[in-house]
């Protein structure tokens, strides 16, 4: 039986004004001049990526090298002049992907107030806000908090998002029982786990995705120390000890082979 066809994503890397004046139907805009500082907005690596540009063929070497090292399933670069660039309709959704575990489960939930722990690039903040959630995110590094805020602004979700700088090693600036949902992705500070229970209202949900033991033995080799990943069963056992009921726990692998643990738990 043949496998499902790979998804194809059209990414217009011309400047934003050229895209506004006319582009290929279904294409997303991300100017080449912004990509290196904002790679978080790029599509996931499993897609066939088609770049639409006005850069002459002889001058595309840097672009080709940059995207080749990202190892997309397929990669092509085409000239805008050879395409039908007459559409002015912006496609629905985003070309980038939020945490897939979050995306799978949040579709069944009514919007409320969410907290994104270690918000990083801002993808999951923007995704939740686009689905009607009011979202607070924090990171311990101001450049990342600023980056999250800028990301949400560019994707039209900033009105529903608040971002602050906070250090999980100290007291967090949030009321107890304030949140309907807490999302954590690729962030680990073990002493924070009991605090998460106090921040959720009774019946609130925790969605947690993080690296699992074994990452250190992959080709990527990161995280290398056990301070950066959970041991098998550790996250589930810890949550059960701190007023959570497990609704779902599963493991999978990233495209680079690193194992991940994903847990959905309810605050009792």
C-alpha positions in Angstrom: 0.0 0.0 0.0 1.4 3.4 -1.0 2.2 5.8 1.7 0.3 9.1 2.1 1.7 11.9 -0.1 3.9 14.4 1.7 2.6 17.8 2.4 3.8 20.6 0.1 4.3 24.1 1.5 4.8 27.2 -0.6 6.9 29.9 1.0 7.2 33.3 -0.6 10.6 34.7 0.5 10.2 38.0 -1.4 9.7 41.1 0.6 6.4 41.7 2.3 5.2 44.4 0.0 5.8 42.3 -3.1 3.8 39.5 -1.4 1.0 41.9 -0.6 0.7 43.1 -4.2 0.4 39.6 -5.5 1.5 36.0 -4.8 0.9 32.4 -5.6 -2.4 31.2 -4.2 -1.9 29.3 -1.0 1.6 30.6 -0.4 2.8 32.0 3.0 5.1 35.0 3.3 8.4 35.0 5.1 11.0 37.4 3.6 14.4 35.9 3.1 15.9 38.8 5.1 14.0 37.8 8.2 14.4 34.0 8.0 17.8 33.5 9.7 16.7 35.5 12.8 13.2 33.9 12.8 13.7 30.3 11.8 11.0 29.3 14.3 8.4 30.5 11.8 9.5 28.0 9.2 7.5 24.9 8.3 8.3 21.6 9.9 11.0 19.5 8.3 8.8 16.6 7.1 7.2 18.7 4.3 8.2 19.3 0.7 9.2 23.0 0.8 8.9 25.2 -2.3 10.6 28.6 -2.1 9.3 31.4 -4.3 11.8 34.2 -4.9 12.8 37.0 -7.2 16.5 36.5 -6.5 18.3 35.5 -9.8 19.4 31.9 -10.1 23.1 32.8 -10.0 22.6 34.4 -6.6 20.6 31.7 -4.8 23.6 29.9 -3.4 23.3 31.2 0.2 19.6 30.4 0.2 20.1 26.9 -1.1 22.8 26.1 1.4 20.7 27.5 4.3 17.7 25.4 3.6 19.6 22.3 2.5 21.2 21.9 5.9 17.7 21.9 7.4 17.0 18.5 5.8 13.5 19.1 4.5 11.8 16.1 2.9 11.9 17.9 -0.4 13.3 21.3 -1.4 12.9 23.4 -4.5 13.4 27.1 -5.4 11.3 28.7 -8.2 11.2 32.2 -9.8 8.2 34.3 -8.9 8.2 35.5 -12.6 7.4 31.9 -13.7 4.5 31.6 -11.3 0.9 33.0 -11.2 1.4 35.7 -8.6 -2.0 37.3 -8.8 -3.6 36.2 -5.6 -4.1 38.7 -2.7 -5.8 36.2 -0.4 -3.7 35.2 2.6 -4.1 31.5 3.4 -5.7 30.4 6.7 -3.6 29.1 9.5 0.2 29.1 9.7 2.9 27.3 7.8 4.8 26.5 11.0 3.7 23.8 13.5 3.0 24.2 17.2 3.7 21.3 19.6 1.8 18.5 17.9 0.7 17.1 21.3 -0.8 20.4 22.2 -2.5 20.8 18.8 -4.1 17.4 19.1 -5.6 17.9 22.5 -6.4 21.6 22.7 -9.0 21.3 19.8 -11.4 19.5 22.2 -11.1 22.2 25.0 -13.1 25.4 25.4 -10.8 28.4 25.5 -9.9 29.9 28.8 -6.8 31.3 30.5 -3.5 29.4 29.7 0.1 29.6 30.9 3.0 28.7 28.6 6.1 27.8 30.6 9.4 28.7 28.9 7.6 30.2 25.9 10.8 30.5 23.8 10.1 31.3 20.2 6.4 32.0 20.8 4.8 29.4 18.4 2.6 27.8 21.1 1.6 31.1 22.5 0.4 32.3 19.1 -1.3 29.0 18.3 -3.3 29.1 21.6 -4.2 32.7 21.1 -5.4 32.1 17.5 -7.8 29.5 19.0 -9.3 32.0 21.3 -7.3 31.4 24.5 -6.0 34.3 26.6 -2.4 33.2 27.1 0.4 34.3 29.5 3.9 33.1 28.7 7.2 33.5 30.5 10.8 32.8 29.9 13.9 33.5 32.0 15.7 35.3 29.2 14.5 38.7 28.1 15.6 38.2 24.5 13.4 35.1 24.2 10.5 36.9 25.9 10.9 39.7 23.4 11.1 37.3 20.6 7.9 35.6 21.7 6.1 38.9 21.9 7.3 39.9 18.4 6.3 36.5 17.0 2.7 36.9 18.3 2.6 40.5 16.9 3.6 39.3 13.4 1.0 36.6 13.5 -1.9 38.9 14.6 -2.4 37.3 18.1 -0.7 39.8 20.4 -4.0 41.2 21.7 -4.6 37.9 23.5 -1.1 37.3 24.8 1.0 38.6 27.7 4.7 37.8 28.0 6.9 38.4 31.0 10.4 37.6 32.1 10.4 35.3 35.1 12.8 32.7 36.6 11.3 29.3 37.5 13.9 28.9 40.2 12.2 31.7 42.2 8.6 32.6 43.1 6.6 33.0 39.9 4.4 36.2 39.6 1.1 34.4 39.2 -1.9 33.9 41.4 -2.7 30.4 42.7 -5.5 28.5 40.9 -5.5 31.1 38.1 -5.1 29.0 35.0 -7.4 26.6 33.1 -4.4 25.1 31.1 -0.7 25.0 31.6 1.5 24.0 28.7 5.2 23.1 29.0 7.3 22.0 26.1 11.0 21.3 26.2 11.5 23.0 29.6 12.6 21.2 32.7 13.2 22.5 36.2 12.2 19.7 38.6 11.4 21.8 41.6 8.8 23.6 39.5 6.5 20.6 39.1 4.7 20.9 42.5 4.2 24.6 41.8 2.3 23.8 38.6 -0.4 22.1 40.6 -0.9 25.3 42.7 -1.2 27.5 39.6 -4.0 25.4 38.0 -7.6 25.7 39.1 -9.3 22.5 40.2 -10.1 20.5 37.1 -7.5 22.4 35.1 -5.2 20.6 32.6 -1.5 20.3 32.3 0.0 19.4 28.9 3.7 18.5 29.2 6.1 17.5 26.5 9.8 17.0 27.1 12.9 15.0 26.3 13.2 11.5 27.7 16.2 9.5 28.8 18.0 8.2 25.7 18.5 11.6 24.0 22.1 11.5 25.1 22.7 8.4 23.0 21.3 9.8 19.7 23.4 11.4 17.0 22.2 14.8 18.2 23.3 13.9 21.7 21.4 16.7 23.5 20.4 17.0 26.3 23.5 15.2 27.5 22.9 15.4 31.3 20.1 14.0 33.3 19.2 17.5 34.5 17.9 18.0 30.9 15.6 15.0 30.5 13.1 12.9 32.3 13.9 9.3 33.3 11.3 6.7 32.2 8.2 7.0 34.3 9.5 10.0 36.3 7.2 12.7 35.0 4.1 10.5 35.5 5.1 9.4 39.0 5.9 13.0 40.1 2.5 14.3 38.8 0.6 11.6 40.6 2.3 12.6 43.9 1.2 16.3 43.4 -2.6 16.3 43.0 -2.8 15.2 39.3 -4.7 12.5 37.6 -3.1 11.2 34.4 -5.4 11.3 31.3 -2.8 10.4 28.7 0.9 9.5 28.7 2.8 8.6 25.5 6.2 8.5 24.0 7.5 9.2 20.5 10.6 10.4 18.7 11.5 13.7 17.1 12.6 13.6 13.4 16.2 13.5 14.7 15.5 10.4 16.7 15.4 11.9 20.2 12.8 10.3 22.5 10.0 12.5 24.0 7.5 12.0 26.7 4.0 13.6 26.4 1.6 13.8 29.4 -1.9 15.2 29.7 -3.0 15.4 33.4 -5.9 16.9 35.3 -5.6 18.9 38.5 -7.8 17.2 41.1 
